[in-house]
């Protein structure tokens, strides 16, 4: 952002050159963020699949755990009021 403000303020012959540099760095940052997003998405999907597999292989245990967590949260919320 600082460099973009300098470009706007200065203008002149170097403006196109500097703008090209800013665009190149923006594209590099964008590519890096896409890689990070892709990796995070893969981890999330993997975790969701593992959770789904665990729930499908132990449905009653999963239901009991969910019920217990719900009762505990309900008791804690009620206690605050």
Phi and psi restraints in degrees (range 20) as a CNS / XPLOR table:
assign (resid 1 and name C) (resid 2 and name N)
       (resid 2 and name CA) (resid 2 and name C) 1.0 -62.9 20.0 2
assign (resid 2 and name N) (resid 2 and name CA)
       (resid 2 and name C) (resid 3 and name N) 1.0 -41.7 20.0 2
assign (resid 2 and name C) (resid 3 and name N)
       (resid 3 and name CA) (resid 3 and name C) 1.0 -67.2 20.0 2
assign (resid 3 and name N) (resid 3 and name CA)
       (resid 3 and name C) (resid 4 and name N) 1.0 -37.0 20.0 2
assign (resid 3 and name C) (resid 4 and name N)
       (resid 4 and name CA) (resid 4 and name C) 1.0 -64.9 20.0 2
assign (resid 4 and name N) (resid 4 and name CA)
       (resid 4 and name C) (resid 5 and name N) 1.0 -39.2 20.0 2
assign (resid 4 and name C) (resid 5 and name N)
       (resid 5 and name CA) (resid 5 and name C) 1.0 -65.3 20.0 2
assign (resid 5 and name N) (resid 5 and name CA)
       (resid 5 and name C) (resid 6 and name N) 1.0 -38.3 20.0 2
assign (resid 5 and name C) (resid 6 and name N)
       (resid 6 and name CA) (resid 6 and name C) 1.0 -62.3 20.0 2
assign (resid 6 and name N) (resid 6 and name CA)
       (resid 6 and name C) (resid 7 and name N) 1.0 -41.7 20.0 2
assign (resid 6 and name C) (resid 7 and name N)
       (resid 7 and name CA) (resid 7 and name C) 1.0 -61.0 20.0 2
assign (resid 7 and name N) (resid 7 and name CA)
       (resid 7 and name C) (resid 8 and name N) 1.0 -43.6 20.0 2
assign (resid 7 and name C) (resid 8 and name N)
       (resid 8 and name CA) (resid 8 and name C) 1.0 -66.6 20.0 2
assign (resid 8 and name N) (resid 8 and name CA)
       (resid 8 and name C) (resid 9 and name N) 1.0 -40.0 20.0 2
assign (resid 8 and name C) (resid 9 and name N)
       (resid 9 and name CA) (resid 9 and name C) 1.0 -71.2 20.0 2
assign (resid 9 and name N) (resid 9 and name CA)
       (resid 9 and name C) (resid 10 and name N) 1.0 -40.2 20.0 2
assign (resid 9 and name C) (resid 10 and name N)
       (resid 10 and name CA) (resid 10 and name C) 1.0 -80.4 20.0 2
assign (resid 10 and name N) (resid 10 and name CA)
       (resid 10 and name C) (resid 11 and name N) 1.0 -51.6 20.0 2
assign (resid 10 and name C) (resid 11 and name N)
       (resid 11 and name CA) (resid 11 and name C) 1.0 66.1 20.0 2
assign (resid 11 and name N) (resid 11 and name CA)
       (resid 11 and name C) (resid 12 and name N) 1.0 -149.5 20.0 2
assign (resid 11 and name C) (resid 12 and name N)
       (resid 12 and name CA) (resid 12 and name C) 1.0 81.7 20.0 2
assign (resid 12 and name N) (resid 12 and name CA)
       (resid 12 and name C) (resid 13 and name N) 1.0 -165.3 20.0 2
assign (resid 12 and name C) (resid 13 and name N)
       (resid 13 and name CA) (resid 13 and name C) 1.0 -72.9 20.0 2
assign (resid 13 and name N) (resid 13 and name CA)
       (resid 13 and name C) (resid 14 and name N) 1.0 -33.5 20.0 2
assign (resid 13 and name C) (resid 14 and name N)
       (resid 14 and name CA) (resid 14 and name C) 1.0 -78.9 20.0 2
assign (resid 14 and name N) (resid 14 and name CA)
       (resid 14 and name C) (resid 15 and name N) 1.0 -6.2 20.0 2
assign (resid 14 and name C) (resid 15 and name N)
       (resid 15 and name CA) (resid 15 and name C) 1.0 -63.1 20.0 2
assign (resid 15 and name N) (resid 15 and name CA)
       (resid 15 and name C) (resid 16 and name N) 1.0 -44.1 20.0 2
assign (resid 15 and name C) (resid 16 and name N)
       (resid 16 and name CA) (resid 16 and name C) 1.0 -65.5 20.0 2
assign (resid 16 and name N) (resid 16 and name CA)
       (resid 16 and name C) (resid 17 and name N) 1.0 -40.9 20.0 2
assign (resid 16 and name C) (resid 17 and name N)
       (resid 17 and name CA) (resid 17 and name C) 1.0 -62.8 20.0 2
assign (resid 17 and name N) (resid 17 and name CA)
       (resid 17 and name C) (resid 18 and name N) 1.0 -47.6 20.0 2
assign (resid 17 and name C) (resid 18 and name N)
       (resid 18 and name CA) (resid 18 and name C) 1.0 -66.7 20.0 2
assign (resid 18 and name N) (resid 18 and name CA)
       (resid 18 and name C) (resid 19 and name N) 1.0 -37.6 20.0 2
assign (resid 18 and name C) (resid 19 and name N)
       (resid 19 and name CA) (resid 19 and name C) 1.0 -64.0 20.0 2
assign (resid 19 and name N) (resid 19 and name CA)
       (resid 19 and name C) (resid 20 and name N) 1.0 -38.6 20.0 2
assign (resid 19 and name C) (resid 20 and name N)
       (resid 20 and name CA) (resid 20 and name C) 1.0 -62.8 20.0 2
assign (resid 20 and name N) (resid 20 and name CA)
       (resid 20 and name C) (resid 21 and name N) 1.0 -39.5 20.0 2
assign (resid 20 and name C) (resid 21 and name N)
       (resid 21 and name CA) (resid 21 and name C) 1.0 -65.3 20.0 2
assign (resid 21 and name N) (resid 21 and name CA)
       (resid 21 and name C) (resid 22 and name N) 1.0 -40.4 20.0 2
assign (resid 21 and name C) (resid 22 and name N)
       (resid 22 and name CA) (resid 22 and name C) 1.0 -65.0 20.0 2
assign (resid 22 and name N) (resid 22 and name CA)
       (resid 22 and name C) (resid 23 and name N) 1.0 -42.4 20.0 2
assign (resid 22 and name C) (resid 23 and name N)
       (resid 23 and name CA) (resid 23 and name C) 1.0 -63.1 20.0 2
assign (resid 23 and name N) (resid 23 and name CA)
       (resid 23 and name C) (resid 24 and name N) 1.0 -40.8 20.0 2
assign (resid 23 and name C) (resid 24 and name N)
       (resid 24 and name CA) (resid 24 and name C) 1.0 -63.0 20.0 2
assign (resid 24 and name N) (resid 24 and name CA)
       (resid 24 and name C) (resid 25 and name N) 1.0 -43.6 20.0 2
assign (resid 24 and name C) (resid 25 and name N)
       (resid 25 and name CA) (resid 25 and name C) 1.0 -67.6 20.0 2
assign (resid 25 and name N) (resid 25 and name CA)
       (resid 25 and name C) (resid 26 and name N) 1.0 -35.6 20.0 2
assign (resid 25 and name C) (resid 26 and name N)
       (resid 26 and name CA) (resid 26 and name C) 1.0 -62.6 20.0 2
assign (resid 26 and name N) (resid 26 and name CA)
       (resid 26 and name C) (resid 27 and name N) 1.0 -44.0 20.0 2
assign (resid 26 and name C) (resid 27 and name N)
       (resid 27 and name CA) (resid 27 and name C) 1.0 -64.8 20.0 2
assign (resid 27 and name N) (resid 27 and name CA)
       (resid 27 and name C) (resid 28 and name N) 1.0 -37.9 20.0 2
assign (resid 27 and name C) (resid 28 and name N)
       (resid 28 and name CA) (resid 28 and name C) 1.0 -64.2 20.0 2
assign (resid 28 and name N) (resid 28 and name CA)
       (resid 28 and name C) (resid 29 and name N) 1.0 -43.8 20.0 2
assign (resid 28 and name C) (resid 29 and name N)
       (resid 29 and name CA) (resid 29 and name C) 1.0 -64.3 20.0 2
assign (resid 29 and name N) (resid 29 and name CA)
       (resid 29 and name C) (resid 30 and name N) 1.0 -39.3 20.0 2
assign (resid 29 and name C) (resid 30 and name N)
       (resid 30 and name CA) (resid 30 and name C) 1.0 -63.5 20.0 2
assign (resid 30 and name N) (resid 30 and name CA)
       (resid 30 and name C) (resid 31 and name N) 1.0 -44.0 20.0 2
assign (resid 30 and name C) (resid 31 and name N)
       (resid 31 and name CA) (resid 31 and name C) 1.0 -63.3 20.0 2
assign (resid 31 and name N) (resid 31 and name CA)
       (resid 31 and name C) (resid 32 and name N) 1.0 -40.1 20.0 2
assign (resid 31 and name C) (resid 32 and name N)
       (resid 32 and name CA) (resid 32 and name C) 1.0 -65.1 20.0 2
assign (resid 32 and name N) (resid 32 and name CA)
       (resid 32 and name C) (resid 33 and name N) 1.0 -41.1 20.0 2
assign (resid 32 and name C) (resid 33 and name N)
       (resid 33 and name CA) (resid 33 and name C) 1.0 -66.6 20.0 2
assign (resid 33 and name N) (resid 33 and name CA)
       (resid 33 and name C) (resid 34 and name N) 1.0 -35.4 20.0 2
assign (resid 33 and name C) (resid 34 and name N)
       (resid 34 and name CA) (resid 34 and name C) 1.0 -64.5 20.0 2
assign (resid 34 and name N) (resid 34 and name CA)
       (resid 34 and name C) (resid 35 and name N) 1.0 -39.0 20.0 2
assign (resid 34 and name C) (resid 35 and name N)
       (resid 35 and name CA) (resid 35 and name C) 1.0 -64.4 20.0 2
assign (resid 35 and name N) (resid 35 and name CA)
       (resid 35 and name C) (resid 36 and name N) 1.0 -44.7 20.0 2
assign (resid 35 and name C) (resid 36 and name N)
       (resid 36 and name CA) (resid 36 and name C) 1.0 -63.2 20.0 2
assign (resid 36 and name N) (resid 36 and name CA)
       (resid 36 and name C) (resid 37 and name N) 1.0 -43.8 20.0 2
assign (resid 36 and name C) (resid 37 and name N)
       (resid 37 and name CA) (resid 37 and name C) 1.0 -62.1 20.0 2
assign (resid 37 and name N) (resid 37 and name CA)
       (resid 37 and name C) (resid 38 and name N) 1.0 -43.1 20.0 2
assign (resid 37 and name C) (resid 38 and name N)
       (resid 38 and name CA) (resid 38 and name C) 1.0 -62.1 20.0 2
assign (resid 38 and name N) (resid 38 and name CA)
       (resid 38 and name C) (resid 39 and name N) 1.0 -42.8 20.0 2
assign (resid 38 and name C) (resid 39 and name N)
       (resid 39 and name CA) (resid 39 and name C) 1.0 -65.9 20.0 2
assign (resid 39 and name N) (resid 39 and name CA)
       (resid 39 and name C) (resid 40 and name N) 1.0 -42.8 20.0 2
assign (resid 39 and name C) (resid 40 and name N)
       (resid 40 and name CA) (resid 40 and name C) 1.0 -64.4 20.0 2
assign (resid 40 and name N) (resid 40 and name CA)
       (resid 40 and name C) (resid 41 and name N) 1.0 -39.2 20.0 2
assign (resid 40 and name C) (resid 41 and name N)
       (resid 41 and name CA) (resid 41 and name C) 1.0 -65.5 20.0 2
assign (resid 41 and name N) (resid 41 and name CA)
       (resid 41 and name C) (resid 42 and name N) 1.0 -41.3 20.0 2
assign (resid 41 and name C) (resid 42 and name N)
       (resid 42 and name CA) (resid 42 and name C) 1.0 -61.0 20.0 2
assign (resid 42 and name N) (resid 42 and name CA)
       (resid 42 and name C) (resid 43 and name N) 1.0 -42.8 20.0 2
assign (resid 42 and name C) (resid 43 and name N)
       (resid 43 and name CA) (resid 43 and name C) 1.0 -64.3 20.0 2
assign (resid 43 and name N) (resid 43 and name CA)
       (resid 43 and name C) (resid 44 and name N) 1.0 -41.3 20.0 2
assign (resid 43 and name C) (resid 44 and name N)
       (resid 44 and name CA) (resid 44 and name C) 1.0 -64.2 20.0 2
assign (resid 44 and name N) (resid 44 and name CA)
       (resid 44 and name C) (resid 45 and name N) 1.0 -46.0 20.0 2
assign (resid 44 and name C) (resid 45 and name N)
       (resid 45 and name CA) (resid 45 and name C) 1.0 -63.7 20.0 2
assign (resid 45 and name N) (resid 45 and name CA)
       (resid 45 and name C) (resid 46 and name N) 1.0 -39.5 20.0 2
assign (resid 45 and name C) (resid 46 and name N)
       (resid 46 and name CA) (resid 46 and name C) 1.0 -62.9 20.0 2
assign (resid 46 and name N) (resid 46 and name CA)
       (resid 46 and name C) (resid 47 and name N) 1.0 -44.3 20.0 2
assign (resid 46 and name C) (resid 47 and name N)
       (resid 47 and name CA) (resid 47 and name C) 1.0 -63.9 20.0 2
assign (resid 47 and name N) (resid 47 and name CA)
       (resid 47 and name C) (resid 48 and name N) 1.0 -39.6 20.0 2
assign (resid 47 and name C) (resid 48 and name N)
       (resid 48 and name CA) (resid 48 and name C) 1.0 -65.4 20.0 2
assign (resid 48 and name N) (resid 48 and name CA)
       (resid 48 and name C) (resid 49 and name N) 1.0 -39.6 20.0 2
assign (resid 48 and name C) (resid 49 and name N)
       (resid 49 and name CA) (resid 49 and name C) 1.0 -65.3 20.0 2
assign (resid 49 and name N) (resid 49 and name CA)
       (resid 49 and name C) (resid 50 and name N) 1.0 -41.3 20.0 2
assign (resid 49 and name C) (resid 50 and name N)
       (resid 50 and name CA) (resid 50 and name C) 1.0 -63.4 20.0 2
assign (resid 50 and name N) (resid 50 and name CA)
       (resid 50 and name C) (resid 51 and name N) 1.0 -42.4 20.0 2
assign (resid 50 and name C) (resid 51 and name N)
       (resid 51 and name CA) (resid 51 and name C) 1.0 -63.2 20.0 2
assign (resid 51 and name N) (resid 51 and name CA)
       (resid 51 and name C) (resid 52 and name N) 1.0 -43.2 20.0 2
assign (resid 51 and name C) (resid 52 and name N)
       (resid 52 and name CA) (resid 52 and name C) 1.0 -61.5 20.0 2
assign (resid 52 and name N) (resid 52 and name CA)
       (resid 52 and name C) (resid 53 and name N) 1.0 -44.1 20.0 2
assign (resid 52 and name C) (resid 53 and name N)
       (resid 53 and name CA) (resid 53 and name C) 1.0 -61.5 20.0 2
assign (resid 53 and name N) (resid 53 and name CA)
       (resid 53 and name C) (resid 54 and name N) 1.0 -42.5 20.0 2
assign (resid 53 and name C) (resid 54 and name N)
       (resid 54 and name CA) (resid 54 and name C) 1.0 -64.8 20.0 2
assign (resid 54 and name N) (resid 54 and name CA)
       (resid 54 and name C) (resid 55 and name N) 1.0 -41.4 20.0 2
assign (resid 54 and name C) (resid 55 and name N)
       (resid 55 and name CA) (resid 55 and name C) 1.0 -67.4 20.0 2
assign (resid 55 and name N) (resid 55 and name CA)
       (resid 55 and name C) (resid 56 and name N) 1.0 -40.4 20.0 2
assign (resid 55 and name C) (resid 56 and name N)
       (resid 56 and name CA) (resid 56 and name C) 1.0 -69.9 20.0 2
assign (resid 56 and name N) (resid 56 and name CA)
       (resid 56 and name C) (resid 57 and name N) 1.0 -31.1 20.0 2
assign (resid 56 and name C) (resid 57 and name N)
       (resid 57 and name CA) (resid 57 and name C) 1.0 -82.3 20.0 2
assign (resid 57 and name N) (resid 57 and name CA)
       (resid 57 and name C) (resid 58 and name N) 1.0 -21.6 20.0 2
assign (resid 57 and name C) (resid 58 and name N)
       (resid 58 and name CA) (resid 58 and name C) 1.0 -136.2 20.0 2
assign (resid 58 and name N) (resid 58 and name CA)
       (resid 58 and name C) (resid 59 and name N) 1.0 69.3 20.0 2
assign (resid 58 and name C) (resid 59 and name N)
       (resid 59 and name CA) (resid 59 and name C) 1.0 -66.9 20.0 2
assign (resid 59 and name N) (resid 59 and name CA)
       (resid 59 and name C) (resid 60 and name N) 1.0 -40.4 20.0 2
assign (resid 59 and name C) (resid 60 and name N)
       (resid 60 and name CA) (resid 60 and name C) 1.0 -71.6 20.0 2
assign (resid 60 and name N) (resid 60 and name CA)
       (resid 60 and name C) (resid 61 and name N) 1.0 -38.9 20.0 2
assign (resid 60 and name C) (resid 61 and name N)
       (resid 61 and name CA) (resid 61 and name C) 1.0 -64.1 20.0 2
assign (resid 61 and name N) (resid 61 and name CA)
       (resid 61 and name C) (resid 62 and name N) 1.0 -40.6 20.0 2
assign (resid 61 and name C) (resid 62 and name N)
       (resid 62 and name CA) (resid 62 and name C) 1.0 -63.5 20.0 2
assign (resid 62 and name N) (resid 62 and name CA)
       (resid 62 and name C) (resid 63 and name N) 1.0 -41.4 20.0 2
assign (resid 62 and name C) (resid 63 and name N)
       (resid 63 and name CA) (resid 63 and name C) 1.0 -64.4 20.0 2
assign (resid 63 and name N) (resid 63 and name CA)
       (resid 63 and name C) (resid 64 and name N) 1.0 -41.8 20.0 2
assign (resid 63 and name C) (resid 64 and name N)
       (resid 64 and name CA) (resid 64 and name C) 1.0 -64.3 20.0 2
assign (resid 64 and name N) (resid 64 and name CA)
       (resid 64 and name C) (resid 65 and name N) 1.0 -40.9 20.0 2
assign (resid 64 and name C) (resid 65 and name N)
       (resid 65 and name CA) (resid 65 and name C) 1.0 -65.1 20.0 2
assign (resid 65 and name N) (resid 65 and name CA)
       (resid 65 and name C) (resid 66 and name N) 1.0 -44.8 20.0 2
assign (resid 65 and name C) (resid 66 and name N)
       (resid 66 and name CA) (resid 66 and name C) 1.0 -61.9 20.0 2
assign (resid 66 and name N) (resid 66 and name CA)
       (resid 66 and name C) (resid 67 and name N) 1.0 -41.2 20.0 2
assign (resid 66 and name C) (resid 67 and name N)
       (resid 67 and name CA) (resid 67 and name C) 1.0 -63.2 20.0 2
assign (resid 67 and name N) (resid 67 and name CA)
       (resid 67 and name C) (resid 68 and name N) 1.0 -44.4 20.0 2
assign (resid 67 and name C) (resid 68 and name N)
       (resid 68 and name CA) (resid 68 and name C) 1.0 -62.5 20.0 2
assign (resid 68 and name N) (resid 68 and name CA)
       (resid 68 and name C) (resid 69 and name N) 1.0 -43.0 20.0 2
assign (resid 68 and name C) (resid 69 and name N)
       (resid 69 and name CA) (resid 69 and name C) 1.0 -64.6 20.0 2
assign (resid 69 and name N) (resid 69 and name CA)
       (resid 69 and name C) (resid 70 and name N) 1.0 -41.0 20.0 2
assign (resid 69 and name C) (resid 70 and name N)
       (resid 70 and name CA) (resid 70 and name C) 1.0 -63.1 20.0 2
assign (resid 70 and name N) (resid 70 and name CA)
       (resid 70 and name C) (resid 71 and name N) 1.0 -43.0 20.0 2
assign (resid 70 and name C) (resid 71 and name N)
       (resid 71 and name CA) (resid 71 and name C) 1.0 -64.8 20.0 2
assign (resid 71 and name N) (resid 71 and name CA)
       (resid 71 and name C) (resid 72 and name N) 1.0 -41.9 20.0 2
assign (resid 71 and name C) (resid 72 and name N)
       (resid 72 and name CA) (resid 72 and name C) 1.0 -63.5 20.0 2
assign (resid 72 and name N) (resid 72 and name CA)
       (resid 72 and name C) (resid 73 and name N) 1.0 -46.5 20.0 2
assign (resid 72 and name C) (resid 73 and name N)
       (resid 73 and name CA) (resid 73 and name C) 1.0 -63.3 20.0 2
assign (resid 73 and name N) (resid 73 and name CA)
       (resid 73 and name C) (resid 74 and name N) 1.0 -40.9 20.0 2
assign (resid 73 and name C) (resid 74 and name N)
       (resid 74 and name CA) (resid 74 and name C) 1.0 -61.8 20.0 2
assign (resid 74 and name N) (resid 74 and name CA)
       (resid 74 and name C) (resid 75 and name N) 1.0 -40.9 20.0 2
assign (resid 74 and name C) (resid 75 and name N)
       (resid 75 and name CA) (resid 75 and name C) 1.0 -66.2 20.0 2
assign (resid 75 and name N) (resid 75 and name CA)
       (resid 75 and name C) (resid 76 and name N) 1.0 -41.1 20.0 2
assign (resid 75 and name C) (resid 76 and name N)
       (resid 76 and name CA) (resid 76 and name C) 1.0 -66.4 20.0 2
assign (resid 76 and name N) (resid 76 and name CA)
       (resid 76 and name C) (resid 77 and name N) 1.0 -40.8 20.0 2
assign (resid 76 and name C) (resid 77 and name N)
       (resid 77 and name CA) (resid 77 and name C) 1.0 -67.0 20.0 2
assign (resid 77 and name N) (resid 77 and name CA)
       (resid 77 and name C) (resid 78 and name N) 1.0 -42.4 20.0 2
assign (resid 77 and name C) (resid 78 and name N)
       (resid 78 and name CA) (resid 78 and name C) 1.0 -65.1 20.0 2
assign (resid 78 and name N) (resid 78 and name CA)
       (resid 78 and name C) (resid 79 and name N) 1.0 -36.1 20.0 2
assign (resid 78 and name C) (resid 79 and name N)
       (resid 79 and name CA) (resid 79 and name C) 1.0 -64.3 20.0 2
assign (resid 79 and name N) (resid 79 and name CA)
       (resid 79 and name C) (resid 80 and name N) 1.0 -36.3 20.0 2
assign (resid 79 and name C) (resid 80 and name N)
       (resid 80 and name CA) (resid 80 and name C) 1.0 -67.1 20.0 2
assign (resid 80 and name N) (resid 80 and name CA)
       (resid 80 and name C) (resid 81 and name N) 1.0 -32.8 20.0 2
